[in-house]
Amino acid sequence: MKIVGVTACPTGIAHTYMAAEKLMNTAEDLGYQIKMETQGAKVENVLTTEEIEQADYVILAIDKDIDLSRFTGKKIKRVSTSRAIKEADRVLEETLAEKGLTKAESSKTDGNTSDGKKAGIYNHFMNGVNYMLPFVIAGGILIAISFAFGIDASNPDSSSYNAIAGAFSKIGGDTAFALMVPALAAGIASSIAGRAGFAPGLVAGTLATAGGSGFLGGMIGGILAGYLAHFFANKIKVAKSIASIYQLIVVPLASIAIVGFAMVFIIDTPISWLLEALTGWLNGLGETSGVLFGLLIGVMMAADMGGPINKSISTFSIGLMTAGVNAPIAACMAAGMVPPLGLALATLLFKNKFTTEEKTAGKSCWVLGASYITEGAIPFAVADPLRVIPSLMAGSATAAAISMGAGVTSLAPHGGIWVMFIPSVINHVFIYLLAIILGSIVTAVMVGLLKRPIKKEKPIKQEVNV
C-alpha cells in the first residue's frame, strides 16, 4: 500500500510539519509506504509525478487551498492539519476504508475546506492573516531594532536623530508595518474571489488605514471586496467576445468603486469610533481589570496552541498595535512562550512522567518556547489532553495576567525572548521575564502533579528449547 500527501497550514510554520511527521510515523508503524510533501515556509519533500501515479491514496492535511492538478483522478482524503496531528491513526484507517474520499477533477482548487465543506469566513480570515503576518513580524521587529541605534528615529531635524535608526524606522514602521491592514484585506478578498479580489481588497485595506478604522475596517472591507469581486467576476455571464475586456476593466472598476464608496461613507466612521472607544478602554485599564484581561488572553492562547482560538486573540492584539495599544501583544507573547517552556521544564523535573520520545521533544521545546512558537506543546497535549491542556492554560494565564497587570508593553509583535535584548522594545523587562518564568513553573508543576508515571515495560521472557 502506497500513500502520498501534502500538509499545509496558513502560516506554514508548525502545524504543516507536525502533521506530516505524525502521519508518516503512524503509517510506517502500520507497515505502509508513505511520503508527505510539506508546503510550509517553503515546499519540501516534493512529490514526483511517478510517486503520485503509483500511489493508492492521497492524504491532504491542509488548512488552505492548494493546487489539485497533480492529483486528478486519484482517491483523496482531506482533513485539517490539527486532525492529522491528533488522530493520525483514524485518518489512515478512514483512508484505507475509503471513507469520506473525494476525487480531484480539475486543476483548480474547489474553494472547500480540508473537511470538504465550503470555506467559511474563518478560513478567509486566516488567509488574510497569512498575507499579513510577514509585514507584521518584519515591520515590528525592524521598528524594535531602530531603538538599538538611536532614541530619536522620527525627526531628522532633531540633534539626537540617528540616520540608521531612521532608516530602520522608515522601512519597518512607515512602510512594512503600514501595509499590515491592506495585506490583511487583500488576503481575505483573494481567498473569496481569487485573483479578482486582490485589487479591491488592497484598496479597502488602504482606505481602512487612512480612515482610521484599522484592522477591524480592513477585515470588513476585505470581506465586502471579496464577495463583490466574486459576484462580478464569476456570477455575471458575458459574451466570450468581450470576456477578457470585462475581466480586465469592468470587474476591478466596479468592485473597487463600490467597496471604496462603502468604506468612505459607511464603514470607516462607525468602525473608527468603535476602535477609538476600545483603545481608550484598554489604555485606561486599571491593575485589576488588566489582570482579568490578561487571564483571558492567557487561557485563549493556550486553549488550542496555534489553532483558531489562539490565532483570534493574537491577531486581535496585533491589530491593537496599529492603534497604539501595545500591552495585549506583550501578554500574548508571554502566554505563547509558556506552554513549550513549561513542558520542557516538566520533562526535567518529572522524568518518570514522560516517555523517552517526549523527553527528547522537551529539549526542542526550550528553543521553540523562547522563540514564541506555541505549537511545540501540541504533541504533549495530544498525548494527554485532559491533564496537559489545563496545565498549559493555568501557566499561560499566570504569565499574561502578570504582564497585563504590570502594564508591560512590547513594540515587537513576535520574536520571543530574543527581542528583549533590544533596548526600549519591552518596557519592564525584569517583570516580563518573571512573568514567563512563573508561568512556566506553574505549568511544569501542574503537569507533574496531574500526569501519571509512565509504566515501565516488563522484559519479555524468552523460552529456550534444549
Disulfide bonds with the S-S distance in Angstrom:
none
